[in-house]
């Protein structure tokens, strides 16, 4: 069962983008974390988190994906916001991102999005790295913007 797709199906019609769904286990306890953003790119409020939790909580009850109990949480993106699409990188242009690709990771400043590639500045303008979005295994903001974006 694809919980990420289930979350998207339940939450996108309500105006939320599902940034990630993480299922983790700590000992005998399982945790399902859904990180959301608003499709209109406004700040995620406590009411948004509650609305998304209620909607997807009902869907989880219907799907009943686990035999054992689990803890369900919905969060706003937070300081280490995941970046997965061209729009995410465009939106956070000029900010530092921590990026993992096959063969390693790096921290770079998002300088441009050109088609399906992101141009990162690493240690100065002379050190630019172009990476295909499809080649990015994981990317998160490494600094918080001065104003909401």
C-alpha positions as CSV (number, residue, x, y, z in Angstrom):
1,X,0.0,0.0,0.0
2,X,1.4,3.4,-1.0
3,X,0.7,5.7,1.9
4,X,2.2,8.7,0.1
5,X,-0.3,8.4,-2.7
6,X,-3.1,7.8,-0.3
7,X,-2.1,11.0,1.6
8,X,-2.0,12.9,-1.7
9,X,-5.4,11.6,-2.7
10,X,-6.9,12.7,0.6
11,X,-5.2,16.0,1.1
12,X,-4.6,17.7,-2.3
13,X,-8.4,18.3,-2.8
14,X,-8.3,20.2,0.5
15,X,-5.4,22.4,-0.7
16,X,-2.4,20.7,0.8
17,X,0.8,19.4,-0.9
18,X,2.1,16.2,0.7
19,X,5.9,16.8,1.0
20,X,6.7,13.4,2.6
21,X,5.3,10.5,4.4
22,X,7.7,8.8,6.8
23,X,6.9,5.5,8.5
24,X,9.5,4.7,11.2
25,X,9.8,2.3,14.1
26,X,11.3,2.9,17.5
27,X,11.3,-0.4,19.4
28,X,7.8,-1.8,19.3
29,X,6.2,1.6,18.5
30,X,5.5,2.7,14.9
31,X,5.2,6.3,13.8
32,X,3.5,7.7,10.6
33,X,4.6,11.3,10.0
34,X,3.0,13.3,7.2
35,X,4.7,16.6,6.3
36,X,2.4,19.1,4.4
37,X,2.5,22.5,2.8
38,X,-0.3,24.6,1.4
39,X,-0.7,24.5,-2.4
40,X,-1.2,28.3,-2.3
41,X,2.2,28.6,-0.7
42,X,0.9,30.4,2.4
43,X,2.2,29.5,5.8
44,X,0.8,26.3,7.3
45,X,-1.3,27.1,10.3
46,X,-2.3,25.0,13.3
47,X,-5.7,24.8,11.8
48,X,-4.2,23.4,8.6
49,X,-2.4,20.8,10.5
50,X,-5.6,19.8,12.4
51,X,-7.7,19.7,9.2
52,X,-5.1,17.6,7.4
53,X,-4.7,15.2,10.4
54,X,-8.5,14.8,10.6
55,X,-8.9,14.1,6.9
56,X,-6.0,11.7,6.5
57,X,-6.7,10.1,9.9
58,X,-10.1,9.0,8.6
59,X,-8.4,7.6,5.5
60,X,-5.8,5.7,7.6
61,X,-8.7,4.2,9.7
62,X,-10.4,3.1,6.5
63,X,-7.2,1.6,5.0
64,X,-6.0,0.0,8.3
65,X,-2.4,-0.3,6.9
66,X,-0.8,-1.9,10.0
67,X,-1.7,-4.8,12.3
68,X,-0.1,-3.2,15.3
69,X,-0.8,0.2,16.9
70,X,0.9,3.3,15.6
71,X,1.3,7.0,16.3
72,X,0.1,9.4,13.6
73,X,1.4,12.9,13.2
74,X,1.0,15.8,10.7
75,X,3.6,18.6,10.6
76,X,4.3,21.7,8.7
77,X,7.5,21.6,6.7
78,X,9.7,23.2,9.4
79,X,13.3,24.4,9.2
80,X,14.6,21.4,7.3
81,X,11.9,21.5,4.6
82,X,12.2,18.8,2.0
83,X,12.8,20.0,-1.6
84,X,11.6,17.6,-4.3
85,X,10.2,19.5,-7.3
86,X,11.4,22.3,-9.6
87,X,8.9,24.6,-7.9
88,X,10.4,23.9,-4.4
89,X,13.9,24.9,-5.6
90,X,12.5,28.0,-7.4
91,X,10.6,29.0,-4.3
92,X,13.7,28.8,-2.1
93,X,16.2,30.3,-4.6
94,X,19.3,31.8,-3.0
95,X,19.0,29.7,0.1
96,X,21.3,26.8,1.2
97,X,20.2,23.3,0.6
98,X,21.7,20.0,1.9
99,X,21.6,17.6,-1.1
100,X,22.2,13.9,-1.3
101,X,22.9,12.3,-4.7
102,X,24.4,9.0,-5.6
103,X,28.0,9.0,-4.5
104,X,27.7,11.6,-1.8
105,X,26.2,14.8,-0.4
106,X,26.9,18.5,-0.5
107,X,25.6,21.8,0.8
108,X,25.0,24.4,-1.9
109,X,23.1,27.6,-2.5
110,X,20.2,27.2,-5.0
111,X,21.0,29.6,-7.8
112,X,18.8,28.6,-10.7
113,X,16.3,26.0,-12.0
114,X,16.7,25.3,-15.7
115,X,14.2,22.8,-16.9
116,X,14.7,19.6,-14.9
117,X,18.0,20.7,-13.4
118,X,19.1,22.8,-10.4
119,X,22.2,24.9,-10.4
120,X,23.9,25.0,-7.0
121,X,26.7,27.4,-5.9
122,X,29.2,25.5,-3.7
123,X,31.7,27.7,-1.9
124,X,31.6,30.6,-4.3
125,X,30.3,31.4,-7.8
126,X,33.3,29.7,-9.4
127,X,32.1,26.4,-8.0
128,X,28.8,25.7,-9.6
129,X,27.2,22.2,-9.8
130,X,24.3,21.3,-12.0
131,X,22.2,18.4,-10.8
132,X,19.2,16.8,-12.5
133,X,16.2,16.8,-10.1
134,X,15.6,13.1,-10.8
135,X,19.2,12.4,-9.6
136,X,18.5,14.0,-6.2
137,X,17.9,11.3,-3.6
138,X,17.1,13.8,-0.9
139,X,17.3,17.6,-0.5
140,X,16.3,19.8,2.5
141,X,16.7,23.4,3.3
142,X,19.8,24.1,5.3
143,X,18.8,27.6,6.3
144,X,15.6,29.3,7.1
145,X,14.4,32.3,4.9
146,X,14.1,35.7,6.5
147,X,10.5,36.0,5.4
148,X,7.9,33.3,4.6
149,X,8.0,32.1,1.0
